[in-house]
Amino acid sequence: MKRKTTTAQINEALTTNLLSVTKAECYHKTSRQTNVINPESFIDDFQFLCESGIFADCVGWNYEKDFKTGKYIIEAGRSDAYSENIITIHMRVNEGVKIEDIEKVLLMKEED
């Protein structure tokens, strides 16, 4: 089941070493081509997004756990009709990390 998350929450999962990026891809909707992004390059670009202030909140992220592999898949752009790209990030759970801790950090809290 896909759940909503935010740029800040993904950043927290990365900076507190709960998750590590294993693979990142950019799918172009009009050309139907997929470009693989180097994980280090993705993290650099993602950090830049995190520092962009209010614009970091403009990206809608969804995540789900792949129960076959135990990894997390995080996406942006798939459900946004105005976005040309779909960004997909594959992340593994770091050693010694509890799934409950990851869910607590990633799950977007609904505001009243």
ABEGO torsion letter per residue (X at the ends): XBBBBBAAAAAAAAAAGABBBABBBBBBAAAGBBBBBBAAAAAAAAAAAAAAEAAAAABBBBBBBBAAAGBBBBBBGAABAABABBBBBBBBBBBGBBAAAAAAAABBBBBX
